[in-house]
């Protein structure tokens, strides 16, 4: 058997401060950085872009109406 341990996920730096991430706070390095990230989401600093469907979008089928 080998002594080499392969991590389940690659180690990446903390997205807030750049320090090495901690397993207990992954992907952050500490509770503080995790809280900073949560606060940014709650304040609306982060947003997921969305595209509004056209007005004639068919909700039942999830498809656009046929064009003539």
C-alpha positions as CSV (number, residue, x, y, z in Angstrom):
1,X,0.0,0.0,0.0
2,X,1.2,3.5,-0.7
3,X,1.5,6.4,1.8
4,X,0.4,9.0,-0.8
5,X,-3.0,10.4,0.0
6,X,-4.9,11.9,-2.9
7,X,-7.3,14.7,-1.9
8,X,-10.9,14.3,-3.0
9,X,-10.9,17.8,-4.4
10,X,-8.0,20.0,-5.5
11,X,-6.7,22.6,-3.0
12,X,-7.6,26.1,-4.0
13,X,-7.0,29.4,-2.3
14,X,-9.7,31.1,-0.3
15,X,-11.8,33.2,-2.7
16,X,-12.0,36.1,-0.2
17,X,-8.4,36.5,1.0
18,X,-6.3,34.1,-1.0
19,X,-5.0,32.0,2.0
20,X,-5.0,28.2,1.9
21,X,-8.5,26.9,2.3
22,X,-9.4,24.9,5.4
23,X,-11.3,21.6,5.1
24,X,-13.8,22.6,7.8
25,X,-14.7,25.9,6.0
26,X,-14.1,24.7,2.3
27,X,-13.7,26.6,0.0
28,X,-12.9,29.3,2.6
29,X,-10.0,29.5,5.0
30,X,-12.0,30.6,8.1
31,X,-15.5,31.3,9.4
32,X,-14.8,35.0,8.9
33,X,-14.2,34.6,5.2
34,X,-17.3,32.4,4.9
35,X,-19.3,35.1,6.7
36,X,-17.9,37.8,4.4
37,X,-19.0,35.8,1.4
38,X,-22.5,35.2,2.9
39,X,-22.9,38.9,3.6
40,X,-22.0,39.7,0.0
41,X,-24.8,37.4,-1.2
42,X,-27.3,38.8,1.3
43,X,-26.5,42.4,0.4
44,X,-26.8,41.7,-3.4
45,X,-23.2,42.2,-4.2
46,X,-23.3,38.9,-6.1
47,X,-26.0,38.1,-8.6
48,X,-26.7,35.3,-11.0
49,X,-27.7,36.8,-14.4
50,X,-31.0,35.7,-15.8
51,X,-32.7,36.1,-19.1
52,X,-36.4,36.9,-19.1
53,X,-38.5,34.7,-21.4
54,X,-40.4,36.5,-24.2
55,X,-43.9,37.6,-23.5
56,X,-45.4,34.9,-25.6
57,X,-43.5,32.1,-23.9
58,X,-45.7,29.0,-23.3
59,X,-45.3,28.1,-19.6
60,X,-47.1,24.7,-20.0
61,X,-44.6,23.3,-22.5
62,X,-41.6,25.4,-21.7
63,X,-41.2,26.3,-25.4
64,X,-41.4,29.4,-27.5
65,X,-44.4,29.6,-29.8
66,X,-43.9,28.6,-33.4
67,X,-42.9,31.3,-35.8
68,X,-44.9,31.8,-39.1
